[in-house]
Amino acid sequence: MSRKPLIAGNWKMHLTIAESVELARLVATASEQLDDREVMIAPAYTALDAVAKTLKESNVHVGSQNVAYETEGAFTGEISPLMLKDIGVTMPIIGHSERRQLFNESDALINKRVTAALKNDLIPVFCIGETIEEREAGNTFSVLESQLKNGLAGINKEQAAGIVIAYEPVWAIGTGKTASTEQAQETHAFIRSSLSEMFDTSAAESIRILYGGSVKPDNVDALMAQNDIDGALVGGAALKAESFGRIVNFQ
């Protein structure tokens, strides 16, 4: 099955509204001739509305860096899926390693966020990944399998087909280290095999699996040449128009 690649930029806690709008314009320009892949950027919450308006006539999707598991109520500091949809967000990032590690988000909480996103017709970009200690102990696959099963608990195969998985080895995020193309492909293939067992082969073959972890202009082509790598979730290199533009235009 042909899966349309997705290049996503996670801007994390960077850029003012004016800086975000300018970068969004440049990303839109770099992406305007591309119809064989999709592009998404996830600005900080303060810039979401302005960026969404800037990109309204473009082919760039707007993502958010999280999403609440309820649509309204007494949840101070959270932003509901309905609020995100209201300003044009289509792809919330859920379960990023920084949310798991720095803010103690559990698989159960992440599962509630994924479920809420699907229920409200958003496309979850569901992140999984192992730490360096888990990799060195030989536990990479067991950790990923657990995160997949717990994070996608209660999701049926029809819903699963619309989810994006982002594999981010925690040890490669912002460190300059990158999994080798062989390591990345092996892990992506394992994830797809696990999804096939959880749902079915058809659903697994339709799910896009992105690689994240120090993706840069000089390694994106080799990563994207792998059979089971369907895109990238880019951090630091997404904050510069030149580097992200090159990644978006991978060969």
ZAROGU-410096 format. One record per residue: residue number from 1; residue in three letters; x, y, z of N, C-alpha, C in turn. Coordinates in Angstrom, 1 decimal. Each point is the difference from the previous one (the first is absolute). Layout:
! ZAROGU-410096
 num residu   n.xx   n.yy   n.zz  ca.xx  ca.yy  ca.zz   c.xx   c.yy   c.zz
 NUM    ala      X      Y      Z      X      Y      Z      X      Y      Z
...
END
This chain:
! ZAROGU-410096
 num residu   n.xx   n.yy   n.zz  ca.xx  ca.yy  ca.zz   c.xx   c.yy   c.zz
   1    met    0.8   -1.2    0.0   -0.8    1.2    0.0    0.9    1.2    0.0
   2    ser   -0.4    1.0   -0.8    0.8    1.3   -0.1   -0.4    0.9    1.1
   3    arg    1.0    0.4    0.8   -0.3    0.9    1.1    0.7    1.4   -0.3
   4    lys   -0.8    1.0    0.0    0.5    1.4   -0.3    0.9    0.4    1.1
   5    pro    1.3    0.4   -0.2    0.9    0.4    1.0   -0.5    1.3    0.7
   6    leu    0.3    0.1    1.3   -0.3    1.1    0.8    1.2    0.6    0.7
   7    ile    0.3    1.2   -0.3    1.1    0.7    0.7   -0.6    1.0    1.0
   8    ala    0.3   -0.2    1.3   -0.6    0.8    1.0    1.0    0.7    0.8
   9    gly   -0.2    1.3    0.3    0.9    0.8    0.8   -0.6    0.3    1.3
  10    asn    0.7   -0.4    1.1   -0.4    0.3    1.3    0.8    1.2    0.6
  11    trp   -0.6    1.2    0.1    0.8    1.2    0.3    0.2    0.1    1.5
  12    lys   -0.6   -0.9    0.8    0.1    0.0    1.5   -0.2    1.4    0.6
  13    met    0.8    0.4    1.0   -0.3    1.3    0.7    1.0    1.0   -0.6
  14    his   -0.2    0.3   -1.3    0.8    1.0   -0.7   -0.8    1.0   -0.8
  15    leu    0.5    1.1   -0.3   -0.5    1.0   -0.9   -1.2    0.8    0.5
  16    thr    0.1    1.3   -0.3   -1.1    0.9    0.3   -1.1   -0.2   -1.1
  17    ile   -1.1    0.7    0.2   -1.0    0.0   -1.0    0.5    0.5   -1.4
  18    ala    0.6    1.1    0.0    0.6    0.6   -1.2    1.0   -0.9   -0.7
  19    glu    0.9   -0.6    0.8    1.0   -1.0   -0.5   -0.7   -1.2   -0.6
  20    ser   -1.0   -0.5    0.7   -0.8   -1.2   -0.4   -0.7    0.3   -1.4
  21    val   -0.6    1.1   -0.1   -0.7    0.3   -1.2    1.0    0.1   -1.2
  22    glu    1.1    0.6    0.2    1.0    0.2   -1.0    0.5   -1.4   -0.4
  23    leu    0.4   -0.9    0.9    0.5   -1.3   -0.3   -1.1   -0.8   -0.7
  24    ala   -1.3    0.1    0.4   -1.1   -0.7   -0.6   -0.1    0.4   -1.5
  25    arg    0.2    1.3   -0.3   -0.1    0.4   -1.4    1.1   -0.6   -0.8
  26    leu    1.2   -0.1    0.6    1.1   -0.6   -0.7   -0.2   -1.5   -0.3
  27    val   -0.5   -0.6    1.0   -0.3   -1.5   -0.1   -1.1   -0.2   -1.1
  28    ala   -1.0    0.9    0.0   -1.0   -0.2   -1.1    0.6    0.2   -1.4
  29    thr    0.9    1.0   -0.1    0.7    0.2   -1.3    0.8   -1.2   -0.4
  30    ala    0.7   -0.6    1.0    0.9   -1.2   -0.3   -0.9   -1.2   -0.4
  31    ser   -1.2    0.0    0.4   -0.9   -1.2   -0.1   -1.0    0.1   -1.2
  32    glu   -0.1    1.2   -0.6   -1.1    0.3   -0.8   -0.1   -0.9   -1.3
  33    gln    1.2   -0.5   -0.5    0.0   -0.8   -1.2   -0.1   -1.5    0.3
  34    leu   -0.1   -0.4    1.3    0.0   -1.4    0.4   -1.4   -0.6    0.1
  35    asp   -0.3   -1.0   -0.9   -1.3   -0.6    0.2    0.2   -1.5    0.2
  36    asp    1.2   -0.5    0.2    0.2   -1.4    0.3    0.4   -0.3    1.4
  37    arg   -0.1    1.1    0.9    0.3   -0.2    1.4   -0.8    1.1    0.7
  38    glu   -0.1   -0.2    1.3   -0.7    1.0    0.9    0.9    0.7    0.9
  39    val   -0.3    1.2    0.4    0.9    0.7    0.9   -0.9    0.5    1.2
  40    met    0.5    0.0    1.2   -0.7    0.5    1.2    1.0    0.7    0.8
  41    ile   -0.5    1.1    0.6    0.8    0.7    1.0   -0.8    0.2    1.3
  42    ala    0.7   -0.1    1.2   -0.7    0.1    1.3    0.6    1.1    0.8
  43    pro   -0.5    1.2   -0.1    0.5    1.1    0.7   -0.4    0.0    1.5
  44    ala    0.6    0.9    0.8   -0.5    0.2    1.4   -1.4    0.4    0.0
  45    tyr   -0.7   -0.3    1.1   -1.5    0.4    0.0   -0.3    1.4   -0.3
  46    thr    0.9    0.9    0.5   -0.3    1.5   -0.2    0.0    0.4   -1.4
  47    ala    0.7   -0.8   -0.9    0.1    0.4   -1.4   -0.9   -0.8   -0.9
  48    leu   -0.7   -1.0    0.6   -0.8   -0.9   -0.8   -1.0    0.7   -0.9
  49    asp   -0.8    0.9    0.6   -1.1    0.7   -0.8    0.6    0.8   -1.1
  50    ala    1.1    0.8    0.3    0.6    0.8   -1.1    0.6   -0.9   -1.1
  51    val    0.7   -1.0    0.4    0.6   -0.9   -1.0   -1.1   -0.7   -0.8
  52    ala   -1.1   -0.4    0.6   -1.1   -0.7   -0.7   -0.6    1.0   -1.1
  53    lys   -0.1    1.2    0.4   -0.6    1.0   -1.0    1.0    0.2   -1.1
  54    thr    1.3    0.1    0.3    1.0    0.1   -1.0    0.1   -1.1   -1.0
  55    leu   -0.3   -1.2    0.5    0.1   -1.2   -0.9   -1.3   -0.4   -0.6
  56    lys   -1.1    0.8    0.2   -1.3   -0.4   -0.4   -0.1   -0.4   -1.5
  57    glu    0.7    0.8   -0.8   -0.1   -0.3   -1.5    1.2   -0.9   -0.5
  58    ser    0.8   -0.5    1.0    1.1   -0.8   -0.4   -0.3   -1.5    0.1
  59    asn    0.9   -0.8   -0.4   -0.2   -1.5    0.2    0.8   -0.5    1.2
  60    val    0.3    0.9    1.0    0.7   -0.4    1.2   -1.0   -0.2    1.1
  61    his    0.0   -1.2    0.7   -0.9   -0.3    1.1    0.5    0.7    1.3
  62    val   -0.9    0.4    0.8    0.4    0.6    1.3   -0.2   -1.1    1.1
  63    gly    1.0   -0.2    0.8    0.0   -0.9    1.1    0.0    0.7    1.3
  64    ser   -0.3   -0.7    1.1    0.2    0.5    1.3    1.0   -0.9    0.8
  65    gln    0.5    0.4    1.1    1.0   -0.8    0.7   -0.6   -0.8    1.1
  66    asn   -1.3    0.0    0.1   -0.7   -0.9    0.9   -1.5    0.3   -0.2
  67    val   -0.9   -0.8    0.7   -1.4    0.2   -0.1   -0.6   -0.6    1.3
  68    ala   -1.0    0.7    0.5   -0.7   -0.5    1.2   -0.9   -1.2   -0.3
  69    tyr   -0.3   -0.8    1.0   -0.8   -1.1   -0.2   -1.5    0.2    0.3
  70    glu   -0.4    1.3    0.3   -1.4    0.4    0.1   -0.2    1.2   -0.9
  71    thr   -1.3    0.2   -0.4   -0.3    1.1   -0.9   -0.2    1.3    0.8
  72    glu   -0.3   -0.1    1.2   -0.2    1.3    0.8    0.0   -0.4    1.5
  73    gly    0.1    1.0    0.9   -0.1   -0.3    1.4    1.1    0.7    0.8
  74    ala    0.1   -0.5    1.3    0.9    0.6    0.9    1.4   -0.7   -0.1
  75    phe    0.7    0.3   -1.1    1.3   -0.6   -0.2    1.0    1.2   -0.3
  76    thr    0.4    0.6    1.0    0.9    1.2   -0.1    1.2   -0.3   -0.7
  77    gly    0.3    0.8   -1.0    1.3   -0.2   -0.8   -0.1   -0.9   -1.2
  78    glu   -1.2   -0.7   -0.1   -0.2   -0.9   -1.2   -0.7    0.7   -1.1
  79    ile    0.1   -0.6   -1.2   -0.6    0.6   -1.2   -0.8   -1.1   -0.7
  80    ser   -1.3    0.1   -0.2   -0.8   -1.1   -0.4    0.1   -0.2   -1.5
  81    pro   -0.3   -1.2   -0.5   -0.1   -0.3   -1.4   -0.9    1.0   -0.8
  82    leu   -1.1    0.3    0.6   -0.9    0.9   -0.7    0.6    1.4   -0.1
  83    met    0.7    0.5    1.0    0.7    1.3   -0.1    1.1    0.0   -1.2
  84    leu    0.7   -1.2    0.0    1.0   -0.1   -1.1   -0.6    0.0   -1.4
  85    lys   -1.1   -0.8   -0.1   -0.7   -0.1   -1.3   -0.5    1.4   -0.4
  86    asp   -0.5    0.8    1.0   -0.6    1.3   -0.3    1.0    0.9   -0.7
  87    ile    1.3   -0.1    0.3    1.0    0.9   -0.7    0.7   -0.7   -1.1
  88    gly   -0.4   -1.2   -0.4    0.6   -0.7   -1.2    1.1   -1.0    0.3
  89    val    0.1   -0.4    1.2    1.0   -1.1    0.3   -0.6   -1.3   -0.5
  90    thr    0.9   -0.9   -0.6   -0.5   -1.3   -0.4    0.8   -1.1    0.6
  91    met    1.2    0.2    0.4    0.9   -1.0    0.5    0.7    0.3    1.3
  92    pro   -0.6   -0.5    1.1    0.7    0.2    1.3    1.1   -1.0    0.2
  93    ile    1.1    0.4    0.5    1.1   -0.9    0.5   -0.4   -0.5    1.4
  94    ile    0.1   -1.3    0.2   -0.4   -0.6    1.3    1.0   -1.0    0.4
  95    gly    0.4    0.1    1.3    0.9   -1.0    0.6    1.5    0.3   -0.3
  96    his    0.3    1.2   -0.4    1.4    0.3   -0.3    0.9   -0.3    1.3
  97    ser    1.2   -0.4   -0.2    0.9   -0.4    1.1    0.1    1.0    1.0
  98    glu    0.0    1.3   -0.4    0.1    1.1    1.0   -1.2    0.1    0.9
  99    arg   -1.2   -0.4   -0.6   -1.2    0.0    0.8    0.1   -1.2    1.0
 100    arg    0.5   -1.1   -0.5    0.1   -1.2    0.8    1.0    0.2    1.1
 101    gln    1.2    0.5   -0.3    1.1    0.1    1.0   -0.1    1.2    0.9
 102    leu   -0.3    1.2   -0.6    0.1    1.2    0.8   -1.3    0.3    0.8
 103    phe   -1.1   -0.5   -0.6   -1.4    0.3    0.6   -0.7   -1.3    0.4
 104    asn    0.8   -1.1    0.0   -0.5   -1.3    0.6   -1.3   -0.5   -0.6
 105    glu   -0.2    0.2   -1.3   -1.2   -0.5   -0.7    0.1   -1.5   -0.2
 106    ser   -1.0   -0.7    0.5    0.0   -1.4    0.0   -0.6   -0.5   -1.3
 107    asp    0.2   -1.3   -0.3   -0.7   -0.6   -1.1   -1.5    0.1    0.0
 108    ala   -0.5   -0.1    1.2   -1.5    0.1    0.2   -0.5    1.4   -0.3
 109    leu    0.7    1.0    0.4   -0.4    1.4   -0.3    0.2    0.3   -1.5
 110    ile    1.1   -0.5   -0.6    0.2    0.1   -1.4   -1.1   -0.6   -0.8
 111    asn   -0.4   -1.2    0.4   -1.1   -0.7   -0.6   -1.3    0.8    0.0
 112    lys   -0.3    0.7    1.1   -1.2    0.8    0.1    0.1    1.2   -1.0
 113    arg    1.2    0.5   -0.2    0.2    1.1   -1.0   -0.2   -0.5   -1.4
 114    val    0.6   -1.1   -0.3   -0.2   -0.6   -1.3   -1.4   -0.3   -0.3
 115    thr   -0.7   -0.6    0.9   -1.4   -0.3   -0.2   -0.9    1.3   -0.2
 116    ala    0.3    1.0    0.8   -0.7    1.3   -0.2    0.2    0.6   -1.3
 117    ala    1.3    0.0   -0.5    0.3    0.5   -1.3   -0.8   -0.7   -1.1
 118    leu    0.0   -1.3    0.0   -0.7   -0.8   -1.0   -1.5    0.3    0.1
 119    lys   -0.5    0.1    1.2   -1.4    0.2    0.1   -0.4    1.4   -0.6
 120    asn    0.9    0.9    0.0   -0.3    1.3   -0.5    0.6    0.3   -1.4
 121    asp    0.3   -1.1   -0.7    0.4    0.0   -1.4    1.3    0.7   -0.2
 122    leu    0.9   -0.1    0.9    1.4    0.5   -0.1    0.9   -1.2   -0.3
 123    ile    1.1    0.2   -0.6    1.0   -1.0   -0.3    1.1    0.0    1.0
 124    pro    0.0   -1.0    0.9    1.0    0.0    1.1    1.4   -0.4   -0.6
 125    val    1.0    0.8    0.4    1.4   -0.4   -0.3    0.5   -0.6    1.3
 126    phe   -0.1   -1.3    0.1    0.3   -0.7    1.3    1.4   -0.4    0.1
 127    cys    0.7    0.5    1.0    1.5   -0.2    0.1    0.3   -1.1    1.0
 128    ile    1.0   -0.8   -0.5    0.5   -1.1    0.9    1.6    0.0   -0.1
 129    gly    0.6   -0.6    0.9    1.5    0.0   -0.1    0.6   -0.5    1.3
 130    glu    1.2   -0.5   -0.1    0.8   -0.6    1.1    1.1    0.9    0.5
 131    thr    0.4   -0.1    1.2    1.1    0.8    0.5    1.3   -0.8   -0.3
 132    ile    1.1    0.7    0.2    1.3   -0.7   -0.2    0.2   -1.2    0.9
 133    glu   -0.5    0.1    1.2    0.2   -1.1    1.0   -0.8   -1.2   -0.5
 134    glu   -1.2    0.3   -0.5   -0.9   -1.1   -0.5    0.6   -0.7   -1.3
 135    arg    0.6    0.9   -0.8    0.6   -0.6   -1.2    1.2   -0.8    0.3
 136    glu    0.9    0.5    0.9    1.2   -0.7    0.4   -0.3   -1.3    0.7
 137    ala   -1.2   -0.1    0.7   -0.4   -1.2    0.7   -0.7   -1.0   -0.9
 138    gly   -0.1    0.4   -1.3   -0.6   -0.9   -1.0   -1.5    0.0    0.1
 139    asn   -0.6    1.0    0.6   -1.5    0.1    0.2   -0.7    0.9   -1.0
 140    thr    0.6    0.4   -1.1   -0.6    0.9   -0.9   -1.4   -0.5   -0.4
 141    phe    0.0   -1.2   -0.6   -1.3   -0.5   -0.5   -1.1   -0.2    1.0
 142    ser    0.4   -0.5    1.2   -1.0   -0.2    1.0   -0.6    1.3    0.5
 143    val    0.9    1.0    0.1   -0.5    1.4    0.4   -1.0    0.5   -1.0
 144    leu    0.4   -0.1   -1.3   -0.8    0.5   -1.1   -1.4   -0.7    0.0
 145    glu    0.1   -1.3    0.1   -1.2   -0.8    0.0   -1.0    0.4    1.1
 146    ser    0.6    0.2    1.2   -0.8    0.4    1.1   -0.7    1.4   -0.2
 147    gln    0.8    0.9   -0.5   -0.5    1.4   -0.3   -1.1   -0.1   -1.1
 148    leu    0.2   -0.8   -1.0   -1.0   -0.1   -1.0   -1.3   -0.6    0.5
 149    lys    0.1   -1.1    0.7   -1.2   -0.7    0.5   -0.8    0.8    1.1
 150    asn    0.8    0.7    0.9   -0.7    0.8    1.0   -0.5    1.3   -0.6
 151    gly    0.8    0.6   -0.8   -0.4    1.3   -0.6   -1.1   -0.1   -1.0
 152    leu   -0.2   -1.1   -0.6   -1.1   -0.2   -1.0   -1.1   -1.0    0.5
 153    ala    0.0   -0.2    1.3   -1.0   -0.9    0.6   -1.4    0.5   -0.3
 154    gly   -0.9   -0.9   -0.5   -1.4    0.4   -0.3   -0.2    0.6   -1.3
 155    ile    1.1    0.1   -0.8   -0.1    0.6   -1.4   -0.3   -1.2   -0.9
 156    asn   -1.0    0.2   -0.9   -0.3   -1.1   -1.0    0.9    0.2   -1.3
 157    lys   -0.1   -1.0   -0.8    0.9    0.1   -1.2   -0.4    1.1   -1.0
 158    glu   -1.2    0.3    0.0   -0.4    1.2   -0.9    0.5    1.3    0.5
 159    gln    0.0    0.2    1.3    0.6    1.2    0.6    1.5    0.0   -0.1
 160    ala    0.6   -1.2    0.2    1.4   -0.1   -0.1    0.6    0.4   -1.3
 161    ala   -0.7   -0.3   -1.1    0.4    0.3   -1.3    0.3    1.5   -0.2
 162    gly   -0.7    0.9    0.8    0.2    1.4   -0.1    1.0    0.6    0.9
 163    ile    0.7   -0.8    0.8    1.0    0.5    0.9    1.3    0.1   -0.6
 164    val    0.8    1.0    0.4    1.4    0.0   -0.4    0.9   -0.4    1.2
 165    ile    0.9   -0.9   -0.1    0.9   -0.3    1.0    1.4    0.7   -0.2
 166    ala    0.5    0.5    1.1    1.4    0.7   -0.2    0.9   -0.8    1.0
 167    tyr    1.0   -0.7   -0.6    1.0   -0.7    0.8    1.1    1.0    0.2
 168    glu    0.2    0.3    1.3    1.1    0.9    0.4    0.9   -0.7    1.1
 169    pro    1.1   -0.5   -0.4    0.9   -0.5    1.0    0.4    1.1    0.9
 170    val   -0.3   -0.1    1.3    0.2    1.2    0.9    1.4    0.4    0.0
 171    trp    1.0   -0.9   -0.1    1.4    0.3    0.0    0.5    0.8   -1.2
 172    ala   -0.9    0.1   -1.0    0.4    0.7   -1.2   -0.7    1.4   -0.1
 173    ile   -0.8    0.4    0.9   -0.8    1.2   -0.1    0.8    1.2    0.5
 174    gly    0.4    0.9   -0.9    0.8    1.1    0.4    1.4   -0.2    0.5
 175    thr    0.5   -1.2   -0.3    1.3   -0.4    0.4    1.1    0.1   -1.1
 176    gly   -0.6    0.0   -1.2    0.9    0.0   -1.2    0.3   -1.5   -0.4
 177    lys   -0.4   -0.9    0.9    0.1   -1.5   -0.4   -1.2   -0.4   -0.8
 178    thr    0.2   -0.8   -1.0   -1.1   -0.5   -0.8    0.2   -1.5   -0.1
 179    ala   -1.2   -0.7    0.1    0.1   -1.5   -0.3    0.5   -0.2   -1.4
 180    ser    0.8   -1.0   -0.2    0.4   -0.3   -1.4   -1.2   -0.3   -0.8
 181    thr    0.1    0.1   -1.3   -1.1   -0.3   -0.9   -0.4   -1.5    0.2
 182    glu    0.9   -0.8    0.3   -0.3   -1.5    0.2   -0.8   -0.1    1.4
 183    gln    0.5    0.7    1.0   -0.7   -0.1    1.3   -1.4    0.6   -0.2
 184    ala   -0.1    1.1   -0.6   -1.4    0.6   -0.2   -0.9   -0.9   -0.8
 185    gln    0.4   -0.5   -1.1   -0.8   -0.9   -0.8   -0.4   -1.2    0.8
 186    glu    0.9   -0.7    0.7   -0.3   -1.1    0.8   -1.1    0.3    1.0
 187    thr    0.2    1.1    0.7   -1.0    0.3    1.0   -1.4    0.4   -0.6
 188    his    0.0    0.7   -1.1   -1.2    0.3   -0.7   -0.7   -1.2   -0.5
 189    ala    0.8   -1.0   -0.5   -0.6   -1.3   -0.5   -0.6   -0.7    1.2
 190    phe    0.6    0.0    1.2   -0.5   -0.6    1.2   -1.3    0.7    0.4
 191    ile   -0.1    1.3   -0.1   -1.2    0.7    0.4   -1.1   -0.4   -0.9
 192    arg    0.3   -0.1   -1.3   -1.1   -0.3   -1.0   -0.5   -1.5    0.3
 193    ser    0.9   -0.8    0.3   -0.3   -1.4    0.3   -0.9   -0.1    1.2
 194    ser    0.3    0.8    1.0   -0.8    0.0    1.3   -1.4    0.6   -0.3
 195    leu    0.0    1.0   -0.9   -1.3    0.6   -0.3   -0.9   -1.0   -0.8
 196    ser    0.7   -0.8   -0.8   -0.7   -1.1   -0.7   -0.7   -1.0    0.9
 197    glu    0.8   -0.3    1.1   -0.5   -1.0    1.0   -1.1    0.6    0.8
 198    met    0.1    1.3    0.3   -1.0    0.7    0.8   -1.3    0.2   -0.7
 199    phe    0.1    0.3   -1.3   -1.2    0.4   -0.8   -0.1   -1.1   -1.2
 200    asp    0.5    0.4   -1.2    0.1   -1.0   -1.0    1.0    0.5   -1.0
 201    thr    0.4   -0.8   -1.0    1.0    0.4   -1.0   -0.4    1.3   -0.7
 202    ser   -1.2    0.1   -0.4   -0.5    1.1   -0.8    0.2    1.3    0.8
 203    ala   -0.5    0.0    1.2    0.2    1.2    0.8    1.4    0.4    0.3
 204    ala    0.8   -1.1    0.2    1.5    0.3    0.3    0.6    0.6   -1.2
 205    glu   -0.3   -0.5   -1.2    0.6    0.5   -1.2   -0.5    1.4   -0.4
 206    ser   -1.1    0.5    0.6   -0.5    1.3   -0.3    0.6    1.0    1.0
 207    ile    0.5   -0.4    1.1    0.4    0.9    1.0    1.4    0.6   -0.3
 208    arg    0.1    1.3    0.0    1.3    0.6   -0.2    0.8    0.0    1.3
 209    ile    1.3   -0.4   -0.2    0.9    0.0    1.2    1.2    0.9   -0.3
 210    leu    0.0    1.1    0.8    1.1    1.0   -0.2    1.2   -0.3    0.9
 211    tyr    1.1    0.5   -0.5    1.2   -0.1    0.8    0.3    1.4    0.6
 212    gly    0.4    0.0    1.3    0.4    1.3    0.6    1.2   -0.2    0.8
 213    gly    0.9    0.9    0.1    1.2   -0.1    0.8    1.2    0.5   -0.8
 214    ser    0.2    1.4    0.1    1.1    0.6   -0.7   -0.1   -0.2   -1.5
 215    val   -1.2    0.1   -0.6   -0.1    0.0   -1.4    0.5    1.3   -0.6
 216    lys    0.9   -0.1   -1.0    0.6    1.2   -0.5    0.1   -0.1   -1.6
 217    pro    0.3    1.1   -0.6    0.1    0.0   -1.5    1.0   -1.1   -0.5
 218    asp    1.0   -0.3    0.8    1.0   -0.9   -0.5   -0.3   -1.5    0.2
 219    asn   -1.0   -0.3    0.8   -0.4   -1.4    0.2   -1.4   -0.3   -0.5
 220    val   -0.8    1.0   -0.4   -1.4   -0.3   -0.3   -0.2   -0.9   -1.2
 221    asp    0.9    0.2   -1.0   -0.2   -0.8   -1.3    0.2   -1.5    0.3
 222    ala    1.0   -0.3    0.8    0.3   -1.4    0.3   -1.1   -0.6    0.8
 223    leu   -0.5    0.7    1.0   -1.1   -0.5    0.8   -1.2   -0.2   -0.8
 224    met   -0.4    0.9   -0.9   -1.2   -0.1   -0.7    0.1   -1.0   -1.1
 225    ala    1.2   -0.6   -0.3    0.1   -1.0   -1.0   -0.4   -1.4    0.6
 226    gln   -0.2   -0.1    1.3   -0.3   -1.2    0.7   -1.5   -0.4   -0.2
 227    asn   -0.2   -1.3   -0.2   -1.4   -0.5   -0.3   -1.0    0.4    1.0
 228    asp    0.3    0.0    1.3   -1.0    0.2    1.0    0.0    1.4    0.6
 229    ile    0.8    0.9   -0.5    0.1    1.3    0.5   -0.8    0.9   -0.9
 230    asp   -1.1    0.6    0.6   -1.0    0.7   -0.8    0.1    1.5    0.2
 231    gly    1.0    0.5    0.6    0.1    1.4    0.3    0.9    0.3    1.2
 232    ala   -0.1    1.2    0.4    0.9    0.4    1.1   -0.7    1.0    0.9
 233    leu    0.3   -0.1    1.3   -0.5    1.0    1.0    1.3    0.7    0.4
 234    val    0.1    1.3   -0.4    1.2    0.8    0.1   -0.1    1.0    1.1
 235    gly    1.1    0.1    0.8    0.0    1.0    1.1    0.8    1.2   -0.4
 236    gly    1.3    0.0    0.5    0.8    1.2   -0.2    0.2    0.5   -1.5
 237    ala    0.1   -1.0   -0.9    0.1    0.4   -1.4   -1.2    0.6   -0.6
 238    ala   -1.2   -0.1    0.7   -1.2    0.6   -0.5   -0.1    1.5    0.3
 239    leu    0.9    0.5    0.8   -0.1    1.4    0.5    0.7    0.9   -1.0
 240    lys    0.7   -0.5   -1.0    0.7    0.8   -1.0   -0.6   -0.4   -1.4
 241    ala   -0.4    1.1   -0.7   -0.7   -0.3   -1.3    0.9   -0.7   -1.0
 242    glu    1.2    0.3    0.0    0.9   -0.7   -1.0    0.2   -1.4    0.3
 243    ser    0.2   -0.4    1.3    0.2   -1.4    0.3   -1.3   -0.8   -0.2
 244    phe   -1.1    0.6    0.5   -1.3   -0.8   -0.1   -0.5    0.0   -1.4
 245    gly    0.3    1.0   -0.8   -0.4    0.0   -1.4    0.8   -1.1   -0.7
 246    arg    1.2   -0.3    0.3    0.8   -1.1   -0.6   -0.6   -1.3    0.4
 247    ile   -0.4   -0.1    1.3   -0.5   -1.3    0.5   -1.4   -0.3   -0.7
 248    val   -0.8    1.1   -0.1   -1.3   -0.2   -0.7    0.2   -0.4   -1.4
 249    asn    1.1    0.5   -0.6    0.2   -0.4   -1.4    1.0   -1.1   -0.2
 250    phe   -0.1   -1.0    0.9    0.9   -1.2    0.0   -0.1   -0.6   -1.4
 251    gln    1.1   -0.7   -0.4    0.1   -0.7   -1.3   -0.4   -1.5    0.2
END
